[in-house]
Amino acid sequence: MNELDGVSLAALRRQVGGIEDEAELLRWSQRLGRDARLGARRLAAQCQRRADKRTAEKQRLRGLLERRDGLALRGLTHVAGVDEVGVGPLAGPVVAAAVILPEQVDLLGLDDSKRVRPAARRRLAAGVRAVCLGCGIGVVEPAEIDELNIYHAALEAMRRAVVELAETCTPDYLLVDARRVPGVATPQTAIVHGDANDATIAAASIVAKVYRDDLMVRLDKRYSGYGFAQHMGYGTVQHLAALRALGPSPVHRRSFAPVAEVART
């Protein structure tokens, strides 16, 4: 007699549906695989696939932490990832984040913010903030962007993020997405495509993206009609049409060509 006899398939699906631990999933896969019912054996295969997927994801995440862990072997235990978002939009600030992850990281799905869906991005941002040793945010507003130019504004946002981070947890080293943070004494390395190749930078990119998106939603309420909550300030067809109809708002970047052209008319 099978130990699961008398347990309906619906009840079994509910039982295994919320399991996240791969060892537990594998145990259920074995138990279900001994059940004569076709539906139970299919559920066993699903449990096996879910366990394999989680194992592969943990291996991927460990790979993304290799640089950080290598620095830790040299005694640099507080390694911060630094990244910025919002370089391309026509409106709103550029935002950077600097994040120090703990030694043990269980943030499955952590990746470049551009490759993560909005709901997962928000979940990961909350997870990063909950477990990180420190997090700093740097914001450069549109008027400053016009004054500095966007390249230097992005660097300034990263500098501000590192300075804020140091108020709660001083970093020993910085891993930065493709650039070097100016005006800080902390040693650092720029990593090309760092947000896709390093977990600390990916964490910073996700935190910065969610923080900036929330800012743009608030700006949408203040300056209605532009659709900031939908396009986050990027130059979509909708945004360009609203810009031509309404003219630039106080949070548009007047040094950007599409905004400058409308402002001149």
C-alpha positions as CSV (number, residue, x, y, z in Angstrom):
1,M,0.0,0.0,0.0
2,N,1.4,3.4,-1.0
3,E,1.8,6.0,1.7
4,L,-0.1,8.5,-0.4
5,D,-3.1,6.3,-1.0
6,G,-6.3,8.1,-0.1
7,V,-4.7,11.6,-0.6
8,S,-6.3,13.3,-3.6
9,L,-4.1,14.7,-6.4
10,A,-5.6,18.2,-5.6
11,A,-4.4,17.9,-2.0
12,L,-1.0,16.8,-3.2
13,R,-0.6,19.7,-5.6
14,R,-1.4,22.1,-2.7
15,Q,1.0,20.3,-0.5
16,V,4.0,20.6,-2.9
17,G,3.0,23.9,-4.5
18,G,4.6,26.1,-1.8
19,I,7.8,24.1,-1.3
20,E,10.9,26.1,-2.2
21,D,13.7,23.9,-0.7
22,E,15.2,21.7,-3.4
23,A,15.9,18.8,-0.9
24,E,12.3,18.8,0.1
25,L,11.2,18.9,-3.5
26,L,13.4,15.9,-4.3
27,R,11.9,13.9,-1.3
28,W,8.4,14.6,-2.6
29,S,9.5,13.7,-6.2
30,Q,10.6,10.2,-4.9
31,R,7.4,9.8,-2.8
32,L,5.1,10.8,-5.7
33,G,7.1,8.6,-8.1
34,R,6.1,5.5,-6.2
35,D,2.4,6.4,-6.6
36,A,0.6,4.4,-9.3
37,R,-1.5,7.3,-10.4
38,L,-0.4,9.1,-13.6
39,G,-1.2,12.5,-12.1
40,A,1.0,11.8,-9.2
41,R,3.9,10.7,-11.4
42,R,3.5,13.9,-13.4
43,L,3.6,15.9,-10.2
44,A,6.8,14.0,-9.2
45,A,8.4,15.1,-12.5
46,Q,7.4,18.7,-11.8
47,C,9.0,18.5,-8.4
48,Q,12.2,17.2,-9.9
49,R,12.3,20.0,-12.5
50,R,11.7,22.6,-9.9
51,A,14.5,21.2,-7.7
52,D,16.9,21.1,-10.7
53,K,16.0,24.7,-11.6
54,R,16.7,25.9,-8.1
55,T,20.0,24.0,-7.9
56,A,21.1,25.6,-11.3
57,E,20.0,29.0,-10.1
58,K,22.0,28.7,-6.9
59,Q,25.1,27.7,-8.9
60,R,24.6,30.7,-11.2
61,L,24.4,33.0,-8.2
62,R,27.5,31.6,-6.7
63,G,29.3,32.3,-10.0
64,L,28.1,35.9,-9.8
65,L,29.7,36.2,-6.4
66,E,33.2,34.9,-7.4
67,R,34.8,38.4,-7.5
68,R,33.3,39.5,-4.2
69,D,34.3,36.2,-2.6
70,G,37.8,36.5,-4.0
71,L,38.2,40.0,-2.5
72,A,36.9,38.6,0.9
73,L,39.8,36.1,0.8
74,R,42.1,39.1,0.8
75,G,40.4,40.5,3.9
76,L,38.1,42.9,2.0
77,T,34.9,41.8,3.6
78,H,32.7,44.8,2.8
79,V,32.6,44.9,-1.0
80,A,30.0,47.2,-2.4
81,G,28.4,46.9,-5.8
82,V,27.6,50.3,-7.5
83,D,25.3,51.0,-10.5
84,E,23.2,53.8,-11.8
85,V,19.9,53.9,-13.7
86,G,18.1,56.6,-15.7
87,V,20.8,57.9,-18.1
88,G,18.6,57.7,-21.2
89,P,15.3,59.2,-20.1
90,L,14.2,62.7,-21.2
91,A,12.8,63.4,-17.7
92,G,13.4,62.7,-14.1
93,P,16.6,62.2,-12.1
94,V,19.5,59.8,-12.6
95,V,19.7,57.5,-9.6
96,A,22.6,55.3,-8.3
97,A,22.8,52.7,-5.6
98,A,25.7,51.2,-3.6
99,V,25.0,47.9,-1.9
100,I,27.0,45.6,0.4
101,L,25.6,42.1,0.4
102,P,26.0,39.7,3.3
103,E,28.4,36.7,3.2
104,Q,25.5,34.3,2.6
105,V,23.3,35.4,-0.3
106,D,20.0,33.6,-1.1
107,L,18.5,36.0,-3.6
108,L,17.5,33.7,-6.4
109,G,16.8,35.5,-9.6
110,L,19.2,38.3,-8.9
111,D,20.3,39.7,-12.2
112,D,20.7,42.9,-14.3
113,S,17.6,45.0,-13.5
114,K,16.8,45.2,-17.2
115,R,16.5,41.4,-17.4
116,V,14.2,41.0,-14.5
117,R,10.4,41.5,-14.7
118,P,8.9,44.3,-12.7
119,A,7.2,42.2,-10.0
120,A,10.3,40.1,-9.5
121,R,12.5,43.2,-9.5
122,R,10.4,44.7,-6.7
123,R,10.6,41.5,-4.7
124,L,14.3,41.3,-5.2
125,A,14.8,45.0,-4.2
126,A,12.9,44.4,-1.0
127,G,15.0,41.3,-0.4
128,V,18.3,43.1,-1.0
129,R,17.3,45.9,1.4
130,A,16.2,43.4,4.0
131,V,19.5,41.4,4.1
132,C,22.2,43.9,3.0
133,L,24.9,45.2,5.4
134,G,24.5,48.7,3.9
135,C,22.8,50.6,1.1
136,G,23.3,54.1,-0.2
137,I,21.3,56.0,-2.8
138,G,22.5,58.9,-4.9
139,V,20.1,61.2,-6.8
140,V,21.0,63.9,-9.3
141,E,18.0,66.0,-10.4
142,P,17.2,67.2,-13.9
143,A,18.5,70.7,-13.4
144,E,21.9,69.3,-12.2
145,I,21.9,66.9,-15.2
146,D,21.6,69.9,-17.5
147,E,24.4,71.7,-15.7
148,L,26.8,68.8,-15.5
149,N,25.8,66.8,-18.6
150,I,24.4,63.3,-18.2
151,Y,27.8,61.5,-18.1
152,H,29.1,63.5,-15.2
153,A,25.7,63.5,-13.5
154,A,25.7,59.7,-13.5
155,L,29.2,59.7,-12.0
156,E,28.0,62.2,-9.3
157,A,25.0,60.0,-8.5
158,M,27.3,57.0,-7.9
159,R,29.6,59.2,-5.8
160,R,26.7,60.3,-3.6
161,A,25.5,56.7,-3.3
162,V,28.9,55.6,-2.0
163,V,29.1,58.5,0.4
164,E,25.6,57.7,1.8
165,L,26.5,54.0,2.1
166,A,29.7,54.9,4.1
167,E,27.5,56.6,6.8
168,T,26.2,53.2,7.9
169,C,28.7,50.7,6.6
170,T,32.1,51.7,5.2
171,P,33.0,49.8,2.1
172,D,36.5,48.2,1.7
173,Y,36.2,47.9,-2.1
174,L,33.9,49.0,-4.9
175,L,32.8,46.9,-7.9
176,V,31.3,49.4,-10.4
177,D,29.4,48.8,-13.6
178,A,31.7,49.9,-16.4
179,R,32.9,53.2,-14.7
180,R,35.0,54.5,-11.9
181,V,33.4,56.5,-9.1
182,P,35.1,59.9,-8.8
183,G,35.9,61.6,-5.6
184,V,36.2,58.6,-3.3
185,A,39.3,57.0,-1.8
186,T,37.9,53.5,-1.7
187,P,39.7,51.2,-4.2
188,Q,37.5,50.0,-7.0
189,T,37.3,48.0,-10.2
190,A,35.1,48.8,-13.2
191,I,33.4,45.8,-14.7
192,V,32.0,45.9,-18.2
193,H,28.4,44.6,-18.2
194,G,28.9,44.3,-14.4
195,D,25.1,44.4,-13.7
196,A,24.9,41.1,-15.6
197,N,28.1,39.5,-14.4
198,D,28.4,40.4,-10.7
199,A,25.8,39.9,-8.0
200,T,26.7,43.0,-6.0
201,I,26.3,45.2,-9.0
202,A,23.1,43.5,-10.0
203,A,21.8,44.1,-6.5
204,A,22.7,47.8,-6.8
205,S,21.0,48.1,-10.3
206,I,17.8,46.5,-9.0
207,V,17.6,48.8,-5.9
208,A,18.3,51.9,-8.0
209,K,15.8,50.9,-10.7
210,V,13.0,50.3,-8.2
211,Y,13.9,53.5,-6.3
212,R,13.8,55.6,-9.5
213,D,10.6,54.0,-10.7
214,D,8.9,54.9,-7.5
215,L,10.1,58.5,-7.9
216,M,8.7,58.6,-11.4
217,V,5.3,57.4,-10.2
218,R,5.2,60.2,-7.7
219,L,6.2,62.7,-10.4
220,D,3.4,61.3,-12.6
221,K,0.9,62.4,-9.9
222,R,2.5,65.9,-9.7
223,Y,2.8,66.4,-13.5
224,S,-0.1,64.6,-15.0
225,G,-0.5,64.0,-18.7
226,Y,3.1,62.9,-19.6
227,G,2.7,59.3,-18.6
228,F,5.8,59.1,-16.4
229,A,4.3,56.2,-14.4
230,Q,4.2,54.1,-17.7
231,H,7.4,55.0,-19.5
232,M,9.5,56.3,-16.5
233,G,10.6,59.3,-18.5
234,Y,12.0,57.4,-21.5
235,G,11.4,58.8,-25.0
236,T,8.5,56.6,-26.1
237,V,6.0,57.6,-28.8
238,Q,3.5,58.4,-26.0
239,H,6.0,60.6,-24.1
240,L,7.1,62.5,-27.2
241,A,3.5,63.2,-28.2
242,A,2.7,64.5,-24.7
243,L,5.9,66.6,-24.7
244,R,4.8,68.3,-28.0
245,A,1.3,68.9,-26.7
246,L,2.1,70.1,-23.2
247,G,5.6,71.4,-23.5
248,P,8.4,70.5,-21.0
249,S,7.6,70.0,-17.4
250,P,9.9,71.2,-14.6
251,V,11.4,67.7,-14.4
252,H,12.3,67.4,-18.1
253,R,16.0,67.5,-19.1
254,R,16.3,70.6,-21.2
255,S,19.8,69.7,-22.4
256,F,18.4,66.6,-24.2
257,A,17.6,67.2,-27.8
258,P,13.9,66.2,-28.0
259,V,13.1,68.5,-25.0
260,A,15.3,71.3,-26.3
261,E,13.5,71.2,-29.6
262,V,10.1,71.5,-28.0
263,A,11.3,74.2,-25.6
264,R,12.4,76.4,-28.6
265,T,9.0,76.2,-30.4
